[in-house]
């Protein structure tokens, strides 16, 4: 699974990096960004889904990889 943030939808609420700091960070202006290459480890799936469900702009997508 990979996480991505749509920068056009992100308004910088910061819930993603507050709830899952190991998966998300913030840029210089406070907007969310995916940490590293975006691959979500199995142990981080719950945190990733929590961040998705708490994003008020629905800017986070999780892509299931085959």
C-alpha positions in Angstrom: 0.0 0.0 0.0 1.2 3.5 -0.8 0.0 6.8 0.6 -0.3 10.0 -1.4 -1.6 13.5 -0.7 -3.3 15.6 -3.3 -1.6 19.0 -2.8 -4.5 20.8 -4.5 -7.0 19.5 -1.9 -4.7 19.8 1.2 -5.5 22.8 3.3 -2.8 22.2 5.9 -5.0 21.1 8.8 -2.2 18.8 10.0 -4.2 15.9 11.1 -2.3 13.5 9.0 1.1 14.2 10.5 -0.4 14.5 14.0 -2.1 11.1 13.8 0.6 9.3 11.8 3.9 11.1 12.1 5.8 8.1 10.9 4.0 8.3 7.6 3.4 12.0 7.0 5.2 15.2 7.6 4.7 18.9 6.9 6.3 21.2 4.4 7.6 24.7 5.2 4.0 26.1 5.0 2.4 23.5 7.2 0.8 21.4 4.4 0.9 17.6 4.7 3.4 15.6 2.7 4.1 11.9 2.5 7.3 10.8 4.3 9.8 8.9 2.2 8.5 7.0 -0.8 5.0 6.7 0.5 5.1 2.9 1.1 3.0 2.1 4.2 4.5 -0.8 6.2 2.0 -3.4 7.4 2.4 -2.1 11.0 1.4 1.4 9.8 -1.8 0.5 7.9 -4.1 1.4 10.8 -2.4 4.8 11.3 -2.6 5.5 7.6 -6.3 4.7 7.5 -6.9 6.8 10.6 -5.2 9.7 8.9 -7.3 9.2 5.7 -10.6 9.1 7.7 -9.6 12.3 9.6 -8.6 14.5 6.7 -11.4 17.1 6.4 -10.4 17.7 2.7 -10.2 14.0 1.8 -6.7 14.8 0.3 -5.1 11.5 1.3 -5.4 8.4 -0.9 -4.2 4.9 -0.2 -3.3 2.9 -3.2 -3.3 -0.9 -2.9 -0.4 -2.4 -4.8 -0.7 -5.8 -6.4 
